[in-house]
């Protein structure tokens, strides 16, 4: 059993303002995305100037925030927000959905590509490769906050979380940080270095993230207000299934096109 590290979620307070680790993780993720997208654009010959890259990140940030919040409202706590509609705008109180944020980024990037006449799949290949770093950092932020922890366990690395009762639990945030962050990024980066066909990194992202998230959900504590759903699955697993199917269908489509 491992004691939860006593890390203050707030780095520094300046009057009524508080700088939190979770927010810093988001900023670091967007900063890393800038350099990753810039380097991959050069490698894959995507015509993306600095100004265009800044615009693309602006679209992506809006997609993450709007999609993530709306996804949380629709998928995780719809009845509450319908009863308290003004709470939808209280994003500082937490409540973001990765699946909603991903959909928001995809739609925002698609609009960007159509507006500036960029190749959609190649741009998608590059954008999704930048995403895992932010995902991994976000999960570290969840761990520091002591939220989204795992189920009760007797493994030696189980952690007693402040809000999780007296029993040790899986540090599922760290599992996700490694799989959805480090492992996924390295895999996609290698695909780019090998200059695989356009679309392969994009669809691999959906497939692998879906598989990783679906697997980790077996160790993660379900949301208290949702619990287990159809067939004992969690909401995270149900939302990951379409990602897996989309990734598989996309890869099969690309391979058939190359074989034709």
Phi, psi and omega in degrees: 000140181242133178287142179293128180295130182279082178253122179292122179301337179263122180285311181206147176248134176235094185064231179281351182270143179229128176267116185254151178302321183298317178294321178296323178298320177298315181297317178297322179296317179291323178296316178297322180299322180302310183289324179294313180297319180298314181293318181289329177298321177292317182296319185261010176059043174269121183290090184227103178285172180300318180294319179294323178296318177299319177297317180299317179294324177298315176301316183295318179298315178298319179297318179298311185292308183291314181293318180297319181289313180296324177297319178295318180298314185282320188268329192246335184206048188298315184296322179297313184289334175291330177278335180228070187300329180293337179291344177301327184273354182275062183293337180292346178272002179093170179110080178227142179251126178298314183298321176293319178297320178297315178299321178296319179293318180299313180294318180295319180293323178297315177299320179297314181298319179293323181291317184257010175057051175258151178297123188295308184294319179295318176297319177298319177305316185284318183296316182292334178289333178280342186292320186302327179298313177296323178297313180297317179295322178298320178293326174296322176297320176299320180295315179299322179286348182068035183238164179055039181282174185270187180278164180298139184212165174243016178291151184300335182263014176300145184241136174271106182274144183307322182259010185252015180085184186278349185267147178291148182228159175298131172282068187297336177298321180287325175302314181292323179300320181287310185286307184282342179259280187295304185298314182296318179297313181300316181299312182292323179298318179297320178301318179293319180298328177275358178052055178292170182299148179303135179100336182296309178300322181300308183287329176296325178300312181297316181296309186289318177299316180301316180294314180297313182294317179301319182290315183294333180299339176292341181252349184266141178290126179296156177302133187302322184278353179249316182065208178271142183250217185304128177065020181080010179278156175265167178299320178301321179291318180296323180283339180279334181302313177299328178296316180298313180297319179296316179297315179297313181299318180295317179295318178299318178299318179293318181294321178294323180293321180290326182284340184289000000 
